[in-house]
Amino acid sequence: MVVPHHPAGARLARHRLADDLADVVPPALVADLIAVLAELVGNSVRHAHPLPGGVVRVAWRLRPSADGPRIQLRVTDGGAATGPRIRTAGLDAADGRGLHIVAGLATRWGVERDGMGQRVWAEFDPTPTPGLVPAG
């Protein structure tokens, strides 16, 4: 999906993700996915250049597994002079905590750069529900 390189783009992406995954993954995971996607799109809008046309590309992919779906979120933009990195934010700082949230909720995250921009991704491995035994 393509959203504007504007704060409204994060809202559009969150709503679409929620609509697409609400019946596919548990509500708590949907909430985590929405929080991480909002951070990634927000960081793109705040710190990176847009793709041609003033947009950011947002995507998610589900891969089935025996324990539940593995999910990857991707946000692609035009890149910036420096890549995304976790910062140390003081107690009174107004920002600087977004990638801490991403790292805390996602199983792993990273950045891929090429000559056309950058892609920030976050992956979520399935978490088996306690007390349930996998079928098979």
N, C-alpha and C positions, 0 to 999 in steps of 0.2 A: 504494500500500500504506500502511496505517496501522500505526505502531509506538508502543509506550509512550514517553512523555516520561521516559525513564529510560535509564541506560547500556546496559541490555539491549536497548533499541530499536536501537542502532547494530549490535549483533551480529546481530539478526534481519534488518535491512536488508542488511548485508554478505552474509549467507548467501543471501538471496533473489536479490540482484543476481548473485552468482557462479553460482547455479543457472540463472538466466535467460539469462545472456550467455556462459557458458563455451563453447558450441558456435557462437557467432555472431561473436565478436571474438577477436583474438589474445590469448594468455595474458598478455603484458606489459601490454596495454591493460586487461584485466580487473583486473590488480593495481593499476594506476593508478586505475581507477574505484572499486575497493574502498577504497583509501586516501583518496580525496577524499570519498566518501560517508561514511566513518567520521568524518572531520573535520567535515563539515557537520552530521551528526546529533549528534555529540558537542558541537559548539558550540551547537546548538539546545538540547540538554538542559542544558548548563552556563549559558548566558547568556540564554535567551529563555523566555517563558511558553509553556505548552502550548496547543494548540487545545482547544476544549471536549471534555470526556471524558478529559483528561489524555494526549493523543496528539500525535504529529507525523506529518505526511503526507510520504511519500517517493515519488518517481516518477522514472522514466527513460524516455527516448524515443530510438529509433533512426530515423534517416532515411538511406535508402540514397543513395549518390553513386557516381560513377565510380571514385573513389579508395578507397572503403570507407565504412563507416557513420559518420555524424556522430551523436554521442551527447550528450544533455543530461540531467544529473542535476538534480533539484529537491527541496529540503527546505522544507516549509512549516510554520510554527509561529505562535504567538500574538504574536510580536514582543517587543521589549524597549524600554527607554527610549532606548537608542542602538543604531544599526545596526551590523552587522559591519564591521570595518575592520582592515586590516593594521597590526599594532603592531610596534614595535621591542623585541625581547626581548634582554636581556643574556645573556652566556655562561652564567651560573649560574641563569637564570630557569627555573622548572619548567614554564612554559607560555608562550603568546604566539607560537607558531610555526605554528599550524594553518593559517591563511589563507596563509602563505608556501608551505606545501605545496600547497594548492589552486591558488594562482597559478602555481606551478612546474610542476604536472602538467597542468592544464587549459589549453586554448587561451585561454579567457576565462572570467570569472565576474562575478557581479553580484548585486544585491539589488533586489527589487521590494516595495514596501510598499503596503498598502491599509488600509482601516478595520478589517479583521479580523485583521491580522497581517502577516507578512512571508514572502517566498519567497526563498531563497538558491539560486542556480543556478550550475552549472558546465558549460561546453560543451567537447567534444573533437572537433576536426576530424580527419578521417582522415589517416594518414601513409602515403604509398605505400611499399611494400616496396622497398628499394634493389635495383637490377638487374632489376626486373620492368617490363615495358612494358604499359601498360593496353591491354586488348583494344578493338577498334573501329576 
